[in-house]
């Protein structure tokens, strides 16, 4: 799986947009970008994923650069409950055999939303 | 609501004892996974199963065993052979093929008495 690089920590004011960057310069053509977050002592929560087009769902937006070497997760109106560790992961689709879709979590970004 | 249920939330193991962690999903997912998370570290894959009655070792399978007799259930046994079992254990599931994401339960925290 491609290695990702994220800043170790970020701060955001409540109600403002939180923009979390991720570098994945060695991403392969069939690898997707996934974002998860984890609140202490809970399981990771899936947020969003994409291949090359920008994606949006009820939680967030994902912006992937044209060369796919980096991406940004956007939480449009951050709340205190968005304080968590955010993980950016790239992996190929699960195609069976050795391509079983193992997720490799790095250190992530600790996002702190303050009042 | 559809989801993944792990139980118990906290578990204590005595020396030489085997313990079993439960994972049940009602998402109709084919694939299920067990991960281990240690403090300040990422997830490491223990076992995974892509279909019923089939499972494969992940990166750190030694000292663990699993079964997959039903689609919705994937229990993990931490055996006495696992010398450092204290960790946060996470179960996940996903649609087998393609790029669909894995969804996680809320974990079981295992400690040694």
Interface residues (C-beta under 8 A of the other chain):
Chain A: X32 X34 X41 X42 X43 X44 X45 X46 X49 X51 X87 X93 X94 X95 X96 X100 X101 X102 X103 X104 X105 X106 X107
Chain B: X4 X6 X31 X33 X35 X42 X43 X45 X48 X50 X56 X58 X59 X88 X90 X92 X94 X96 X97 X98 X99 X100 X101 X102 X103 X104 X105 X106 X107 X109
